[in-house]
Amino acid sequence: MAKNDNLTAVQKSDNEAGRKLLHSLALEEDTHLKKLEEIYHSIQNKMGWPAVAFEPDKGKSLRELFVGACKVTGVSVKGSSTEVDAINTAIGKEKESYDFYEQQSKDATYETERAFYEAVAAEEREHEIILVHYYEYLTDPVDWFTRVERHSLDAG
């Protein structure tokens, strides 16, 4: 998703969990852009795909930040229709990004190119999943907390 879309969504968020999550997503999208710019410049200068050091944490830090912020905000959260609409738009953008990077990985010529696109695609999928959780939290926080607490008990 574009960084500006996330920043717009941050401005529409009325709660701390949303602002923290969306701001962190915007920073991760900025990292994607910087890596793509590095690749572009390397290809321009060397005429080949560079080895790219890009190992996202598979959404772990975003999930931890989001769940922690939700626990602080609690079940009294009220998502405005504007914020819910912004989240739905963000979910769609993340899915589009995932589909794009997934296709790029299939069309890749170099192994390092394929690995980079697969890593970005996986991160975009995690963004989509986290945004779905945020949507669920905004629209039914009690149910969301019930599922999160049950999941943490099952994982233990």
C-alpha positions as CSV (number, residue, x, y, z in Angstrom):
1,M,0.0,0.0,0.0
2,A,1.2,3.5,-0.6
3,K,2.7,5.3,2.3
4,N,0.4,8.3,1.7
5,D,-2.7,6.0,2.0
6,N,-1.5,4.8,5.4
7,L,-0.8,8.4,6.5
8,T,-4.2,9.5,5.4
9,A,-5.7,6.6,7.4
10,V,-3.7,7.6,10.4
11,Q,-5.2,11.1,10.3
12,K,-8.7,9.5,10.3
13,S,-8.1,7.2,13.2
14,D,-9.7,8.3,16.5
15,N,-7.8,5.8,18.7
16,E,-4.3,5.1,19.7
17,A,-4.2,1.5,18.4
18,G,-5.2,2.7,15.0
19,R,-2.7,5.5,14.9
20,K,0.2,3.3,16.0
21,L,-0.7,0.5,13.6
22,L,-1.2,2.7,10.6
23,H,1.9,4.8,11.3
24,S,4.0,1.7,11.6
25,L,2.5,0.4,8.3
26,A,3.4,3.6,6.6
27,L,7.0,3.2,7.8
28,E,7.2,-0.3,6.5
29,E,5.9,0.9,3.1
30,D,8.6,3.5,3.1
31,T,11.2,0.7,3.6
32,H,9.8,-1.1,0.6
33,L,10.1,2.1,-1.5
34,K,13.7,2.6,-0.4
35,K,14.6,-1.0,-1.3
36,L,13.0,-0.6,-4.7
37,E,14.9,2.6,-5.3
38,E,18.2,0.9,-4.3
39,I,17.4,-1.9,-6.8
40,Y,16.5,0.6,-9.5
41,H,19.8,2.5,-9.1
42,S,21.8,-0.7,-9.0
43,I,20.1,-2.0,-12.2
44,Q,20.8,1.4,-13.9
45,N,24.4,1.3,-13.0
46,K,25.3,-2.4,-13.3
47,M,22.6,-3.7,-15.7
48,G,21.7,-6.6,-13.4
49,W,19.6,-7.4,-10.4
50,P,21.5,-6.9,-7.1
51,A,21.5,-9.0,-4.0
52,V,19.1,-7.3,-1.7
53,A,19.3,-7.5,2.1
54,F,15.6,-7.5,3.0
55,E,14.3,-9.8,5.7
56,P,11.1,-8.5,7.2
57,D,9.9,-10.0,10.5
58,K,6.8,-11.4,9.0
59,G,4.5,-8.9,10.8
60,K,5.6,-9.9,14.3
61,S,6.5,-6.4,15.5
62,L,3.3,-5.0,13.9
63,R,1.1,-7.6,15.6
64,E,2.8,-7.1,18.9
65,L,2.4,-3.3,18.7
66,F,-1.3,-3.6,17.6
67,V,-2.3,-6.1,20.2
68,G,-0.6,-4.0,22.9
69,A,-2.2,-0.8,21.8
70,C,-5.6,-2.6,21.6
71,K,-5.2,-3.8,25.2
72,V,-4.6,-0.2,26.3
73,T,-7.6,1.1,24.3
74,G,-9.8,-1.7,25.4
75,V,-13.3,-2.7,24.2
76,S,-14.8,0.8,24.4
77,V,-13.3,1.7,21.0
78,K,-15.6,3.2,18.5
79,G,-14.6,3.2,14.9
80,S,-16.1,6.0,12.8
81,S,-17.6,5.2,9.4
82,T,-14.8,7.3,7.9
83,E,-12.1,5.2,9.7
84,V,-13.8,1.9,8.8
85,D,-14.0,3.0,5.2
86,A,-10.3,4.0,5.3
87,I,-9.4,0.5,6.7
88,N,-11.5,-1.2,4.0
89,T,-9.6,0.8,1.3
90,A,-6.3,-0.1,3.0
91,I,-7.1,-3.8,3.0
92,G,-7.9,-3.6,-0.7
93,K,-4.6,-1.8,-1.4
94,E,-2.6,-4.4,0.5
95,K,-4.3,-7.2,-1.5
96,E,-3.5,-5.4,-4.7
97,S,0.2,-5.0,-3.6
98,Y,0.4,-8.7,-2.6
99,D,-1.0,-9.8,-6.0
100,F,1.4,-7.5,-7.8
101,Y,4.5,-8.7,-5.9
102,E,3.4,-12.3,-6.1
103,Q,3.2,-12.0,-9.9
104,Q,6.5,-10.2,-10.1
105,S,8.1,-13.1,-8.2
106,K,6.7,-15.6,-10.7
107,D,8.0,-13.5,-13.6
108,A,11.4,-13.0,-12.0
109,T,14.6,-13.7,-14.1
110,Y,17.1,-13.8,-11.2
111,E,16.9,-15.8,-8.0
112,T,17.6,-12.7,-5.9
113,E,14.8,-10.9,-7.7
114,R,12.4,-13.7,-7.0
115,A,13.4,-13.9,-3.3
116,F,13.0,-10.1,-2.9
117,Y,9.5,-10.1,-4.5
118,E,8.4,-13.1,-2.4
119,A,9.6,-11.4,0.8
120,V,7.7,-8.2,-0.1
121,A,4.6,-10.1,-1.1
122,A,4.6,-12.0,2.2
123,E,4.9,-8.7,4.1
124,E,2.1,-7.2,2.1
125,R,-0.1,-10.3,3.0
126,E,0.8,-9.7,6.7
127,H,-0.2,-6.1,6.4
128,E,-3.6,-7.2,4.9
129,I,-4.2,-9.7,7.7
130,I,-3.3,-7.1,10.4
131,L,-5.6,-4.6,8.8
132,V,-8.4,-7.2,8.8
133,H,-7.8,-7.6,12.5
134,Y,-8.0,-3.9,13.0
135,Y,-11.3,-3.8,11.0
136,E,-12.6,-6.6,13.2
137,Y,-11.4,-4.8,16.4
138,L,-13.2,-1.6,15.3
139,T,-16.4,-3.2,14.4
140,D,-16.7,-5.8,17.2
141,P,-14.0,-5.3,19.9
142,V,-15.5,-7.8,22.4
143,D,-15.5,-10.6,19.8
144,W,-12.0,-9.6,18.7
145,F,-10.6,-9.8,22.2
146,T,-12.3,-13.1,22.8
147,R,-10.6,-14.6,19.8
148,V,-7.2,-13.0,20.6
149,E,-7.3,-14.3,24.2
150,R,-8.4,-17.7,23.1
151,H,-5.6,-17.8,20.5
152,S,-3.0,-16.8,23.0
153,L,-4.2,-19.5,25.4
154,D,-4.1,-22.1,22.6
155,A,-0.6,-21.1,21.6
156,G,0.8,-21.6,25.1
